[in-house]
């Protein structure tokens, strides 16, 4: 697989530093953290960012992310659509192929599976229409949390199939895959073309219901079944991109160049065993 560094892993570094650290570590791609992108664009243009990518030899993989896109009130949803338009325009100018979108939590009072599917299809279809006008795709990432409306891979895959657009795919994050109790059979039921990005990370040895993003670790340092996930990917022929995404405050205090290098080395060790 090609390798990407996600800007969440180096959260306190700015976008220019992320690019430099990813290049120095030998990554192929950078996933752009949206807040860092907006800070960058206060001083420089999207066209200048495209030039910086070109000069670095790296490619932008995605912009992360538009959060909680479903089950929003009318005013908040209008804001989601404006954000999609904004980031799609920037992505097109930068040469970034997709934007990550994340489902919202279950509404108060809950929702049936049918309600979740219908709401997700409606919102994703409307957002895809916005991004498609800029020739930008969306990547839908389920969250393995008990309050998330789409906590498992099979449900996310059903939604993406129902939307039935080539400009909509899936992200599988190893942390959320494990925390939400998705199964290897769910991976093996997929068309590999549906998968846009594999977010690779590990986690501390805690009960699933206690796991939070801050418990993430570099690949190979925790208890996630990464070897089995990679074996399932191999069965369906997925070998595109593994992107290191780790929300660990302890890591954010470290030198981003050292962290990026260690992230690449750790990921390569795991992939070599898969």
Secondary structure, DSSP 8 states (H G I E B T S, - for coil): -EEEEETTTTTTS-HHHHHHHHHHHT-SEEEEEHHHHHHHHTTS-HHHHHHHHHHHT-EEEEEEEE---SS--HHHHHHHHHHHHHHHHHHHHHT--EEEEE--B--TT---HHHHHHHHHHHHHHHHHHHHTTT-EEEEE----TTBS--SHHHHHHHHHHH--TTEEEEEEHHHHHHTT--HHHHHTS-GGGEEEEEE-EE-S--GGG--GGGEE-TTSSS--HHHHHHHHHHHT--SEEEE----HHHHTS-HHHHHHHHHHHHHHHHHH-
